[in-house]
Amino acid sequence: MRITDLGRSRRRFFALLGTAALALAGAVALPTTAQAANILSNPGFESGSLSPWSCTGNLGSVVSSPVHAGSKALAGAVSSSDNAQCSQTVPVQPNTTYSLSGWVRGNYVYLGVDGGASTWTTSPSAYSRLSVSFTTGASQTSAKIYVHGWYAQGTYYADDISLDGPGGGGGSDTQAPTTPTNLTSTGKTSSSVSLSWGASSDNVGVSAYDVYSGSNQVLSVSGTSATVGGLSPSTAYTFTVKARDAAGNTSAASNSVSVTTSAGGGGPTGFKQAAPYLYLGWGDPPSATSVMSSTGIKWFTMAFMLDSGGCNPAWDSSRPLTGGTDQTVINQIRSAGGDVVPSFGGWQGSKLGANCSSAGALAGALQKVIDAYGLKAIDMDIENTDEFENEAVQAKILTALKTVKANNPGLRTIVTFGTSTTGPTYYGNRLIEQAQSLNAGIDVFTIMPFDFGGGSDMYGNTVNAAEGLKAKLKSTFGWDDATAYSHIGISGMNGLSDQQENTTPAIWGQIRDWANAHHIARLAYWAVNRDRSCPGGGVVSNCSGISQSTWQFTSITAGFTG
């Protein structure tokens, strides 16, 4: 999208914070650095049971929703007198630094090591990642890892907890498990693949099996089967499995198995998003929660995430990734029951896609934002000559999106780009072809049907452009009509466009109705800042240039259900 030119509990709460700070400050001098291997058992609760985790008050349980990855997660039913602490004790090596991390959601969720460092967050409506390091004592041989909520603050959830480092025994166990055998696929859908394999053996015991998609670890389970979710339809994936013991010794990879997910049965992907753009950089930004209350909209596309230098993400290149106005607004949206999808790029500014030196570096920058906000989706707005009309940068962006999608199961990836009145241009077609060639697994291809260079029939032009995109997706991916539609997004411009095209509320309502009838994936427009009346006002940042009701375009967009 382009920027137009234009008491007890209280005492215990603070005591815990103080303990965490002291623990972090009191590391043993010159510790050994832990090797990267998760030594926790049942870290993602995929076994369907709590073991070997134990929870106070019998308040812990394994649930199938909400999960961060895989098909199971931990739920802690906090009460007014019990914080539902769930813990696991593992062998560790003395004088060694370990890294603890995990994904949590809920009011005041804590992750830490008993008697040592801890960290916490509040993320009631989305999973967010917690991480903390700690160093074992000179004679310490075990550590108790815990996660808990806070008194009377409601159920919390935790998933994919990892303690990276060598197991206990002072390094005496150096024998790796045998290699898992006979990895096979036992089933698939348009978004998941089920796997099974032969068990490994070990001199001490196998503690977990790590499932890889390509070079990326996507699951860790205790049994000999797993279901990998969050995949794209009609997409080929290659899986391997490695066995791991409590000391962190890892086997060689199993045989590989390649599986192409189903096409979705000719139906939709299940991802639907009505998410108009909200920009806090100009245009008299409105109160997001007031707009939500007035219109019923739940999602916003937050613009723009750019490069602040050195491939480091920042809002508009200048506002901090976290701790600033943007995070405050996002917290308010989520507290009101909504969510956001950040948009990377745009028409102008210093863009991560163009400036990051490699696809790996770009994926690292995207991951910082995903981790900061526990995101469900990201939007790459690919425009102008530096990104859209640069095939190497297109490939860099798509490869980075493939990487973060593999590393964050369930994450939805969106690419947004310009179009002609009849469908994608040369560079749009090239983008789609590269996505297929790279096996990028893009969930939504969103076109921007405006600034065509003239034309008064904005409904007809938009529909024709979307139909052209559908045809291109069908021919490139081999999808049927319904599947192609389910991968399409439309992102318009309310009122007057830069080129004086006029999308009225009535026309936008027609476009919304067409989008619902064809079950596309996403409807957005640029921008909520402009969703106010100013007939004769021209193309400006804080109104549409036409006569309309306040928030009328947002109300129409909120009626998109796909």
C-alpha positions as CSV (number, residue, x, y, z in Angstrom):
1,M,0.0,0.0,0.0
2,R,1.4,3.3,-0.9
3,I,1.8,6.4,1.3
4,T,0.2,9.0,-1.0
5,D,2.4,12.0,-1.7
6,L,1.2,13.3,0.6
7,G,-1.1,-6.5,48.7
8,R,0.1,-10.4,48.8
9,S,-0.2,-10.9,45.4
10,R,1.2,-7.5,44.8
11,R,4.2,-8.1,47.1
12,R,4.9,-11.5,45.5
13,F,4.6,-10.0,42.1
14,F,7.3,-7.5,42.7
15,A,9.4,-9.9,44.7
16,L,9.5,-12.2,41.7
17,L,10.6,-9.4,39.4
18,G,13.4,-8.6,41.9
19,T,14.4,-12.2,42.1
20,A,14.7,-12.4,38.3
21,A,16.8,-9.3,38.2
22,L,19.2,-10.5,40.9
23,A,19.5,-13.9,39.3
24,L,20.4,-12.4,35.9
25,A,23.0,-10.2,37.6
26,G,24.7,-13.0,39.6
27,A,26.1,-15.3,36.9
28,V,29.1,-17.4,37.7
29,A,32.3,-16.1,36.2
30,L,33.5,-17.8,33.0
31,P,30.7,-20.4,32.7
32,T,30.7,-23.1,30.0
33,T,28.3,-22.2,27.1
34,A,25.5,-24.7,26.6
35,Q,25.3,-26.5,23.3
36,A,22.1,-26.0,21.5
37,A,19.9,-29.0,22.2
38,N,16.5,-29.1,24.0
39,I,16.9,-31.3,27.0
40,L,13.3,-31.1,28.2
41,S,10.9,-34.1,27.6
42,N,7.5,-33.6,26.1
43,P,8.3,-29.9,25.4
44,G,5.3,-29.3,23.2
45,F,2.9,-31.6,25.1
46,E,2.3,-33.5,21.9
47,S,2.2,-36.8,23.8
48,G,-1.3,-35.8,24.9
49,S,-0.3,-36.2,28.6
50,L,1.5,-34.0,31.1
51,S,4.3,-36.4,32.0
52,P,7.0,-35.7,33.0
53,W,5.5,-32.2,33.9
54,S,3.8,-31.9,37.2
55,C,1.3,-29.1,38.1
56,T,0.3,-27.7,41.4
57,G,-3.3,-28.3,42.5
58,N,-3.8,-30.7,39.6
59,L,-4.6,-27.5,37.7
60,G,-2.7,-28.4,34.5
61,S,-4.1,-30.1,31.5
62,V,-3.2,-30.8,27.8
63,V,-5.5,-29.0,25.3
64,S,-5.9,-29.0,21.5
65,S,-6.7,-25.3,21.3
66,P,-5.2,-22.7,21.4
67,V,-1.8,-24.1,20.3
68,H,1.3,-22.4,19.1
69,A,2.5,-25.4,17.0
70,G,1.6,-29.0,16.5
71,S,-1.7,-30.2,17.9
72,K,-1.4,-29.8,21.7
73,A,-0.5,-27.2,24.4
74,L,-0.5,-26.8,28.2
75,A,-3.4,-25.1,29.9
76,G,-3.0,-23.9,33.5
77,A,-6.3,-23.2,35.2
78,V,-5.2,-20.5,37.7
79,S,-7.3,-20.0,40.8
80,S,-7.4,-17.2,43.4
81,S,-5.1,-19.3,45.6
82,D,-2.9,-21.3,43.2
83,N,-0.9,-20.0,40.2
84,A,-1.1,-23.4,38.5
85,Q,2.7,-23.9,38.3
86,C,3.8,-26.7,36.0
87,S,7.4,-27.9,36.3
88,Q,9.9,-30.5,35.1
89,T,13.2,-31.3,36.7
90,V,16.1,-32.2,34.4
91,P,19.7,-33.2,34.8
92,V,22.2,-30.4,34.1
93,Q,25.9,-29.8,34.1
94,P,27.6,-27.5,36.7
95,N,28.9,-24.1,35.8
96,T,27.1,-24.1,32.5
97,T,24.9,-21.4,30.8
98,Y,21.5,-22.6,29.6
99,S,19.0,-20.9,27.4
100,L,15.3,-21.3,28.4
101,S,12.5,-20.2,26.0
102,G,8.8,-21.0,25.4
103,W,5.6,-19.7,23.8
104,V,2.9,-18.5,26.2
105,R,-0.4,-16.6,26.2
106,G,-2.6,-15.2,29.0
107,N,-2.6,-12.6,31.8
108,Y,0.8,-12.6,33.5
109,V,2.5,-15.8,32.4
110,Y,6.0,-16.6,33.9
111,L,8.8,-18.9,32.7
112,G,11.9,-19.6,34.7
113,V,14.1,-21.9,36.7
114,D,13.5,-22.6,40.4
115,G,15.8,-20.5,42.5
116,G,17.1,-18.6,39.5
117,A,16.2,-16.4,36.6
118,S,12.6,-15.9,35.3
119,T,10.8,-13.7,32.8
120,W,7.1,-12.9,32.3
121,T,4.7,-11.3,29.9
122,T,1.0,-10.5,29.5
123,S,-0.4,-11.6,26.1
124,P,-4.1,-12.5,26.6
125,S,-5.0,-13.0,22.9
126,A,-1.9,-14.3,21.2
127,Y,1.1,-16.5,21.9
128,S,4.3,-14.6,22.5
129,R,7.8,-15.9,23.0
130,L,9.6,-15.7,26.4
131,S,13.3,-16.3,26.8
132,V,15.9,-16.1,29.6
133,S,19.4,-17.5,30.3
134,F,20.7,-18.8,33.5
135,T,24.0,-20.3,34.8
136,T,24.1,-23.4,37.0
137,G,26.1,-23.5,40.2
138,A,29.5,-25.0,40.7
139,S,28.0,-28.3,42.0
140,Q,24.5,-28.1,40.5
141,T,23.3,-31.3,38.7
142,S,19.6,-30.7,38.3
143,A,17.3,-27.7,37.5
144,K,13.6,-27.3,38.0
145,I,12.0,-25.5,35.0
146,Y,8.6,-24.0,35.6
147,V,5.8,-22.1,33.9
148,H,2.9,-20.5,35.8
149,G,0.2,-17.9,35.6
150,W,-0.9,-15.4,38.3
151,Y,-3.5,-15.6,41.0
152,A,-7.1,-15.0,39.8
153,Q,-5.9,-13.9,36.3
154,G,-7.5,-16.7,34.4
155,T,-6.2,-19.7,32.5
156,Y,-2.8,-19.4,30.8
157,Y,-1.4,-21.5,27.9
158,A,2.2,-22.6,27.2
159,D,3.7,-24.5,24.3
160,D,7.0,-25.5,22.7
161,I,9.2,-24.9,25.8
162,S,12.9,-25.4,25.2
163,L,15.9,-25.7,27.5
164,D,18.9,-25.6,25.3
165,G,22.1,-27.1,26.6
166,P,23.9,-30.3,27.5
167,G,22.2,-32.8,29.8
168,G,23.5,-33.8,33.2
169,G,26.2,-36.3,34.2
170,G,29.1,-34.0,33.7
171,G,29.3,-35.0,30.1
172,S,29.6,-38.8,30.9
173,D,26.9,-39.7,28.4
174,T,28.3,-39.0,24.9
175,Q,26.5,-41.8,23.1
176,A,23.8,-40.7,20.6
177,P,20.6,-42.6,20.0
178,T,20.3,-44.9,17.0
179,T,18.8,-43.4,13.9
180,P,15.0,-43.5,13.6
181,T,13.9,-45.9,10.8
182,N,11.2,-46.2,8.2
183,L,9.9,-42.6,8.3
184,T,6.6,-42.7,6.3
185,S,3.6,-40.4,5.8
186,T,0.4,-41.8,7.3
187,G,-1.9,-39.1,6.0
188,K,-2.3,-35.6,4.7
189,T,-4.7,-32.7,4.3
190,S,-4.4,-29.4,2.5
191,S,-2.7,-28.0,5.6
192,S,-1.1,-30.9,7.5
193,V,1.0,-34.0,7.1
194,S,1.0,-37.0,9.5
195,L,4.2,-39.0,10.0
196,S,5.3,-42.1,11.8
197,W,8.7,-43.8,12.2
198,G,10.5,-46.7,13.9
199,A,11.7,-46.1,17.5
200,S,15.4,-45.4,18.3
201,S,17.3,-47.0,21.1
202,D,19.8,-45.3,23.5
203,N,22.2,-46.5,26.2
204,V,20.3,-44.2,28.7
205,G,17.0,-43.5,27.0
206,V,15.5,-41.5,24.1
207,S,13.9,-38.3,25.5
208,A,12.4,-36.8,22.3
209,Y,12.2,-37.0,18.5
210,D,12.8,-33.7,16.6
211,V,10.9,-33.4,13.3
212,Y,12.4,-31.3,10.5
213,S,10.9,-29.8,7.4
214,G,14.0,-29.3,5.3
215,S,16.6,-27.9,7.6
216,N,14.1,-26.3,10.0
217,Q,12.9,-28.1,13.2
218,V,9.2,-27.8,13.3
219,L,8.1,-30.2,16.1
220,S,9.5,-32.1,19.1
221,V,7.5,-35.1,20.3
222,S,8.0,-37.9,22.8
223,G,6.4,-40.7,20.7
224,T,7.0,-42.1,17.3
225,S,4.3,-40.2,15.4
226,A,3.5,-36.5,14.8
227,T,1.3,-34.3,12.7
228,V,2.9,-31.2,11.2
229,G,0.3,-28.4,10.7
230,G,0.2,-24.9,9.3
231,L,1.2,-26.0,5.8
232,S,0.0,-24.7,2.5
233,P,-2.2,-26.6,0.0
234,S,-0.7,-28.2,-3.1
235,T,2.8,-27.7,-1.7
236,A,5.7,-30.2,-1.5
237,Y,7.5,-30.7,1.8
238,T,10.4,-32.9,2.8
239,F,10.6,-34.3,6.3
240,T,13.3,-36.1,8.4
241,V,13.4,-37.1,12.1
242,K,16.2,-37.2,14.6
243,A,16.2,-38.9,18.1
244,R,17.6,-37.1,21.1
245,D,18.6,-38.2,24.6
246,A,18.5,-36.3,27.9
247,A,22.2,-35.4,27.6
248,G,21.5,-33.6,24.3
249,N,23.1,-36.3,22.1
250,T,21.3,-36.4,18.7
251,S,21.1,-39.2,16.2
252,A,21.7,-38.9,12.5
253,A,18.6,-38.0,10.4
254,S,16.2,-40.7,9.4
255,N,15.4,-41.4,5.8
256,S,13.6,-38.4,4.2
257,V,10.0,-38.5,3.0
258,S,8.5,-36.0,0.5
259,V,4.8,-35.2,0.7
260,T,2.7,-32.8,-1.4
261,T,-0.3,-31.5,0.6
262,S,-3.8,-31.8,-0.8
263,A,-5.3,-29.1,-2.9
264,G,-7.9,-28.4,-0.3
265,G,-10.6,-30.4,-1.8
266,G,-11.4,-27.6,-4.2
267,G,-12.4,-25.5,-1.2
268,P,-11.0,-22.5,0.8
269,T,-7.9,-22.4,2.9
270,G,-9.8,-21.4,6.0
271,F,-7.9,-18.1,6.3
272,K,-10.2,-15.1,6.2
273,Q,-9.1,-11.6,7.1
274,A,-10.8,-8.2,6.9
275,A,-7.9,-5.9,7.8
276,P,-7.9,-2.3,6.6
277,Y,-4.6,-0.4,6.9
278,L,-3.9,1.8,9.9
279,Y,-0.9,4.1,9.7
280,L,0.4,5.9,12.8
281,G,2.9,8.0,10.9
282,W,0.6,10.6,9.5
283,G,-3.0,11.4,8.7
284,D,-4.4,12.2,12.2
285,P,-4.5,8.5,13.3
286,P,-7.8,7.7,14.8
287,S,-8.4,5.7,18.0
288,A,-8.3,2.1,16.8
289,T,-10.5,0.9,19.6
290,S,-13.1,3.6,18.9
291,V,-13.1,2.5,15.2
292,M,-13.5,-1.1,16.4
293,S,-16.4,-0.2,18.6
294,S,-18.1,1.8,15.9
295,T,-17.7,-0.7,13.0
296,G,-17.2,-4.2,14.3
297,I,-13.8,-4.5,12.6
298,K,-11.4,-6.9,14.4
299,W,-8.1,-6.8,12.4
300,F,-5.9,-3.9,11.2
301,T,-3.0,-4.1,8.9
302,M,-0.4,-1.9,10.7
303,A,1.9,0.1,8.4
304,F,4.8,0.2,7.9
305,M,7.6,-1.9,9.2
306,L,10.9,-0.6,7.6
307,D,14.6,-0.7,8.1
308,S,16.2,1.5,10.8
309,G,19.7,0.6,9.5
310,G,21.6,-2.6,9.5
311,C,18.6,-4.8,8.6
312,N,16.9,-3.9,11.9
313,P,13.1,-3.5,11.9
314,A,11.4,-0.4,13.2
315,W,8.0,1.2,12.6
316,D,8.5,3.8,9.8
317,S,12.3,3.3,10.2
318,S,12.1,5.7,13.3
319,R,9.6,4.5,15.8
320,P,10.9,1.6,18.1
321,L,9.8,-2.0,17.3
322,T,8.5,-2.3,20.9
323,G,7.8,0.1,23.7
324,G,6.5,3.0,21.6
325,T,3.2,4.3,20.3
326,D,2.7,1.4,17.9
327,Q,2.9,-1.3,20.6
328,T,0.5,0.7,22.8
329,V,-2.0,0.8,20.0
330,I,-1.5,-3.0,19.3
331,N,-2.0,-3.8,23.0
332,Q,-5.2,-1.7,22.9
333,I,-6.5,-3.5,19.8
334,R,-5.8,-6.9,21.3
335,S,-7.3,-6.0,24.7
336,A,-10.5,-5.1,22.7
337,G,-10.5,-8.6,21.1
338,G,-8.8,-7.7,17.9
339,D,-5.4,-8.3,16.3
340,V,-3.0,-6.9,13.8
341,V,-0.9,-8.0,10.8
342,P,2.2,-5.7,10.3
343,S,2.9,-4.6,6.8
344,F,6.6,-4.6,5.7
345,G,7.6,-2.3,2.9
346,G,5.2,0.0,1.0
347,W,5.9,2.5,-1.8
348,Q,8.7,4.5,-0.3
349,G,11.2,4.5,2.6
350,S,14.1,2.3,3.6
351,K,12.8,-1.2,3.1
352,L,14.1,-4.4,4.8
353,G,13.5,-6.5,1.6
354,A,15.8,-4.2,-0.4
355,N,18.4,-3.5,2.3
356,C,18.9,-6.8,4.2
357,S,22.0,-8.5,2.7
358,S,20.5,-11.9,2.2
359,A,17.3,-13.9,2.6
360,G,18.6,-15.3,5.9
361,A,19.2,-11.8,7.2
362,L,15.7,-10.7,6.1
363,A,14.2,-13.8,7.7
364,G,16.0,-12.8,10.9
365,A,14.5,-9.3,10.8
366,L,11.0,-10.7,10.2
367,Q,11.5,-13.1,13.1
368,K,12.3,-10.2,15.4
369,V,8.8,-8.7,14.7
370,I,7.1,-12.1,14.8
371,D,8.6,-12.8,18.3
372,A,8.0,-9.3,19.5
373,Y,4.2,-9.5,18.9
374,G,3.5,-13.3,18.7
375,L,2.1,-12.8,15.2
376,K,-0.4,-14.9,13.4
377,A,0.2,-13.3,10.0
378,I,2.6,-10.9,8.2
379,D,2.1,-8.8,5.1
380,M,4.9,-8.0,2.6
381,D,3.8,-5.0,0.6
382,I,6.2,-5.3,-2.4
383,E,6.2,-2.1,-4.4
384,N,8.3,0.2,-6.6
385,T,11.6,-0.5,-8.5
386,D,13.6,-1.4,-5.4
387,E,11.5,-4.5,-4.5
388,F,8.7,-5.3,-7.0
389,E,10.6,-4.6,-10.1
390,N,13.8,-6.3,-8.9
391,E,13.6,-10.1,-9.5
392,A,16.5,-10.8,-7.1
393,V,14.8,-8.9,-4.3
394,Q,11.5,-10.6,-5.1
395,A,13.3,-14.0,-4.7
396,K,15.0,-12.8,-1.4
397,I,11.6,-11.8,0.0
398,L,9.9,-15.0,-1.0
399,T,12.8,-17.2,0.4
400,A,12.7,-15.3,3.7
401,L,8.9,-15.8,3.9
402,K,9.4,-19.5,3.3
403,T,11.9,-19.6,6.1
404,V,9.8,-17.9,8.7
405,K,6.8,-19.9,7.7
406,A,8.7,-23.1,8.3
407,N,10.0,-21.8,11.7
408,N,6.6,-20.6,12.9
409,P,4.0,-23.3,12.1
410,G,0.6,-21.7,11.6
411,L,2.0,-18.3,10.5
412,R,0.2,-17.0,7.5
413,T,2.2,-15.1,4.9
414,I,0.7,-12.4,2.6
415,V,2.3,-10.7,-0.4
416,T,0.7,-7.4,-1.6
417,F,1.5,-5.9,-5.0
418,G,0.1,-3.7,-7.8
419,T,-1.9,-4.9,-10.7
420,S,-3.3,-3.9,-14.1
421,T,-7.1,-3.8,-14.8
422,T,-6.8,-7.3,-16.3
423,G,-4.6,-9.0,-13.7
424,P,-1.0,-9.1,-12.7
425,T,1.6,-7.3,-14.7
426,Y,4.9,-8.8,-15.8
427,Y,6.5,-8.4,-12.4
428,G,3.3,-9.6,-10.7
429,N,3.4,-12.8,-12.8
430,R,7.1,-13.1,-12.1
431,L,6.4,-12.9,-8.4
432,I,3.8,-15.7,-8.5
433,E,6.1,-17.9,-10.7
434,Q,9.0,-17.4,-8.2
435,A,6.7,-18.3,-5.3
436,Q,5.8,-21.5,-7.0
437,S,9.4,-22.3,-8.1
438,L,10.8,-21.6,-4.6
439,N,8.0,-23.5,-2.9
440,A,7.4,-20.5,-0.7
441,G,4.0,-21.5,0.6
442,I,2.5,-18.0,0.3
443,D,-1.0,-18.0,1.8
444,V,-2.5,-14.9,0.1
445,F,-1.6,-13.0,-3.0
446,T,-3.2,-9.6,-2.5
447,I,-3.6,-7.1,-5.4
448,M,-4.0,-3.4,-5.1
449,P,-6.6,-2.5,-7.7
450,F,-6.2,1.3,-8.0
451,D,-3.8,3.8,-9.7
452,F,-4.5,2.0,-12.9
453,G,-3.7,5.1,-14.9
454,G,-7.3,6.1,-15.3
455,G,-10.7,4.4,-15.6
456,S,-14.0,5.1,-14.0
457,D,-15.4,1.6,-13.5
458,M,-13.6,0.8,-10.3
459,Y,-15.9,-2.2,-9.5
460,G,-15.5,-3.7,-13.0
461,N,-11.7,-3.0,-13.0
462,T,-11.3,-4.6,-9.6
463,V,-13.2,-7.7,-10.5
464,N,-11.4,-8.1,-13.8
465,A,-8.0,-7.7,-12.0
466,A,-9.0,-10.3,-9.4
467,E,-10.2,-12.7,-12.1
468,G,-6.9,-12.3,-13.9
469,L,-5.0,-13.1,-10.7
470,K,-7.2,-16.2,-10.3
471,A,-6.3,-17.4,-13.8
472,K,-2.6,-16.9,-13.1
473,L,-2.8,-18.8,-9.8
474,K,-4.6,-21.7,-11.5
475,S,-2.1,-22.0,-14.3
476,T,0.9,-21.6,-12.1
477,F,-0.1,-23.9,-9.1
478,G,-2.6,-26.2,-10.8
479,W,-5.4,-25.2,-8.5
480,D,-9.1,-25.2,-9.3
481,D,-11.2,-22.1,-9.2
482,A,-12.2,-22.4,-5.5
483,T,-8.7,-23.0,-4.3
484,A,-7.3,-20.1,-6.4
485,Y,-10.0,-17.7,-5.0
486,S,-9.1,-18.8,-1.5
487,H,-5.6,-17.5,-2.0
488,I,-6.6,-14.1,-3.3
489,G,-6.7,-10.8,-1.5
490,I,-8.0,-7.4,-2.6
491,S,-6.6,-4.1,-1.1
492,G,-8.3,-1.1,-2.5
493,M,-8.1,2.7,-1.9
494,N,-11.1,4.4,-0.4
495,G,-12.4,7.5,-2.1
496,L,-10.0,9.2,-4.4
497,S,-6.9,7.4,-5.5
498,D,-3.6,9.2,-6.4
499,Q,-4.8,9.2,-10.0
500,Q,-8.3,10.6,-9.1
501,E,-10.1,7.3,-9.5
502,N,-13.2,7.3,-7.3
503,T,-14.1,4.2,-5.2
504,T,-17.3,5.3,-3.5
505,P,-18.9,3.5,-0.5
506,A,-21.4,1.9,-2.8
507,I,-18.7,0.6,-5.1
508,W,-16.7,-0.7,-2.1
509,G,-19.8,-2.5,-0.9
510,Q,-20.2,-4.1,-4.3
511,I,-16.5,-5.2,-4.2
512,R,-17.1,-6.6,-0.7
513,D,-20.1,-8.6,-1.8
514,W,-18.2,-10.0,-4.8
515,A,-15.3,-11.0,-2.4
516,N,-17.8,-12.8,-0.1
517,A,-19.5,-14.5,-3.0
518,H,-16.2,-15.8,-4.4
519,H,-14.8,-16.7,-0.9
520,I,-11.5,-14.9,-1.3
521,A,-9.1,-14.8,1.7
522,R,-8.5,-11.1,2.5
523,L,-10.1,-7.7,2.1
524,A,-8.2,-4.5,3.0
525,Y,-8.0,-0.9,1.9
526,W,-5.8,2.2,2.3
527,A,-6.5,3.6,4.8
528,V,-8.6,3.9,8.0
529,N,-6.9,7.3,8.5
530,R,-8.7,8.4,5.3
531,D,-12.1,7.0,6.3
532,R,-13.7,10.4,6.9
533,S,-15.6,12.8,4.7
534,C,-14.1,15.8,2.9
535,P,-15.9,16.3,-0.4
536,G,-13.6,18.3,-2.7
537,G,-10.7,17.9,-0.4
538,G,-8.6,16.0,-2.9
539,V,-6.2,13.2,-2.2
540,V,-5.1,13.8,1.4
541,S,-3.9,11.7,4.3
542,N,-6.8,12.2,6.8
543,C,-10.0,12.0,4.6
544,S,-11.2,10.3,1.5
545,G,-11.8,13.4,-0.7
546,I,-15.5,12.5,-1.2
547,S,-18.8,12.6,0.7
548,Q,-19.2,9.7,3.1
549,S,-20.1,8.8,6.7
550,T,-17.2,8.5,9.2
551,W,-15.7,5.0,9.2
552,Q,-18.1,4.0,6.4
553,F,-15.5,2.0,4.4
554,T,-14.4,0.2,7.6
555,S,-17.9,-0.8,8.4
556,I,-18.3,-2.2,4.9
557,T,-15.0,-4.0,5.2
558,A,-16.1,-5.5,8.5
559,G,-18.9,-7.3,6.6
560,F,-16.3,-9.3,4.7
561,T,-16.5,-12.9,5.9
562,G,-15.1,-14.8,2.9
